[in-house]
Amino acid sequence: MTDITIIGSGNMAGAIGTRAVAAGRTVQILDRTPENAAKLAAELGGGTTSGGLNEIPDGDLVVLALWFGPAKEVATHYGDTLSGKTVIEISNPVNTDTFDSLVVAPGSSAAEEIAALLPGATVVKAFNTTFAGTLAQGTTGGMPVDVFIASDSGDARNEVAAFVSAAGLRPLQVGGLHHSRELEGFQLLVMGLQLNPAYENFNWGTGLKIID
């Protein structure tokens, strides 16, 4: 039995998979290109399995490790197949031509749009404020990476928080899914800083941390 299905085979899929294997979770990688999924599965080890999008996700926890556009396509593709599962949506719906605005309507978010496509699933926003390199390491500034979690389901938030903790990270539950709007908007600013030549040392290697 698989604990977590990760859909995607890019940097974030690899980083989340790395933390999942470190947490002792069994992982399935699915991708529209099965060869890419197989390559990542081999890199992760730990008995990780792989396949294409013609396969049904095995995990009760499903991670859409995709950009917003592809995430919508995959959500539409699977639809009711994901009913009863907890789906983690990680994207930041940024305008990638300018990195100066979001492409979702005001008063909405990528996570809420994905949730509308998956009415039978419970959608959780998480991992959108983490960059792949820092996430794979699990620490920033010598401290565990913070993972902000939003969902309308307290049980789903707790489920994802337990995974985050087991992965050596620090979960921070921020409330309902509508708070994805703030998380995505804030990460837009952080992404802009990575591209700002005044901060050339950032280079997509920063990590957010609430100091207490």
N, C-alpha and C positions, 0 to 999 in steps of 0.2 A: 504493500500500500504506500502511496506517495503522500507526503505531508503538504508539500508546496509545489504548485505548478507555476513556472515563470514563462510568460509568453514574450518572446524577443530573444535576441542573441547578441545585443550590443554591449557597450560598456556598463550601463546600469544593470542589465540582466546579469552580467558577470559579477558585478560588485555585490548585488543582492544574493546571488547564488553562492558567492564566497562566504558571506555572513551566515547564510542558511546552513551550509555544510559545516561551518565552524560551530553552529548551534546544535549539530547532531540531527538535523532534519533531513528527511529524504526528499529529493528534488527531481522534478521533471522539467525539461526544457522543450518548449514547442516554438517553432518558427515557420514562417512562410517558406523559408529555404531550409529543408530538413538537414542538409549538409552542415549549415552553420550551427544548427542546434546540436548536432552530433559533436562538432568540434568543441563547442563550449562545454558540453556534458563531459567530454574526455578531460578537458582542462580542470574542471571542478572536482572530478573524482567522486569518492564517497558513494559509489553506486548510482550516480545520477543517470537518469534515462533521458531519451530525447525522441522527437518526432516532428511531424508537420502539423499544419492547422486542420488537416482532415481528421486528426485524432481528438478525442474528448479529453479535456483536462482532468487528470486523476485527483489532484490535490483539493482538499476542502478549502485551502487558501490559494487563491489565484492572483498572481501579480502581473499586471499589464505594464511590462517594462518597455514602454514604447512612447514615441512622440504622440502628441494629441491626435493628429490626423489618423495615423495608423491605429491608435487605440480605439477610435470611433469605428473604424473599419472592422477591427477584431470583435468589438462588442456587438456590432450588428451581425457579424458572421456567426457568433456563438449564440447570442440571444438567450432563449429559454434554457439552453444547455447548461448555463451557469446558475440556474435557479437553485437556491439553497446554499450557495457558496458565498464566502467572503472574498470580495474582489478588491485588491489594493490598486489604486490608480495613482500613478506617480508623475504624470506629465505637467509641464508648464506651458500653457497655450500662448507662447510668445510669437510675435511677428519676427520671424528669423531674418527678414531683410533688414530690419532696423534695430531689433532688440530694444525697442523703445515703447512698445505697447503690447497689450494682449489682444487676441483675436476672438475672444468670447464677448458676448454682450454684457454691458454693465449690469450688475446685480445677478451675475451668474458666474460659473466657473467650469473648468474642464471636468472636474469630478462630478458636478451636478448634471452636466450634459451626458456623461457616461452612465450615470445612475438612471437617467431617463430611458436609456437604451437597454438597461438590464433590470427591469422592474422586479424580477424574481430573485435577484442577488442582493447582497448587502455591500454597498460600496464604501470603502474607507480611503481617505486621502492620506498618504504617507510617503516618505522618501523623496518628495519633490524639492526639499530644501537641502539635499545632500548631493555632492558631486561624486562621480564614480570612484576616483582615486582615493579620496578621503574616506569614503564609505568602505571600500575594500580593506583599507588599513584598520578601520574601526575606531580610530582616535583622531583628535584634532587638538593641537597644543598640549599633548600628553594626557588628554581627558577623553572619555567616551564621546563619540559623536551623538548629538541630539537628533532625535527623529520626532517630528511633530505629527500628531495623529488626529484626524477629524472624521467623525461619522455620526449619523443619527442613531446608531445602535451602540449602546454602552457595552453590550456583550462583544460586538465586533471590535470595538476599540480595545477592550481588554484582551481579546484574542491576538490582535496585532501587537499590542504592547508586550504580551508575554513572549512573542517571537522576537521582538526587538531586544528585549532584555536578555534572552537566551543567546542572542547573537553578539552580546558584549557591548550593546549600544544603550543609550538612555532614552526611553519613551517619554514623551510629553503630550498628554491628551489635552486638546484645546477645545473640545466640544463638538457641536453638530457639524454636518457636512457643509453647511453654508459658510463655515469658517475657512473652507478651501479658497474662498475668494481672497481673503487676507494672505493666506500662505502663498498662493500663486502670485499675487501682486507684489509681495515682499521679495519673492525669489526673482521676479523680473528685475528689481533694483540690484540684487546681488549679481545676477548674470551680467547686467550692464557694467558693473564694476570690473568683472573679469576682462571685459573688452576695452576698458578705459586705459589708454597708454600711460596715464599718470600712475597707474597701479600695476605696472608690468610684472611684478613679482607674484601677483595673484594667480594668473595662468590656470584657472579652473581647479586650483588645488586648495581652496579655502574651505573652511567648515564653520557653520553657525553653532554657537554655544551660549546658553544661558548660564551665567555665573551666579552661583548661590553661596 
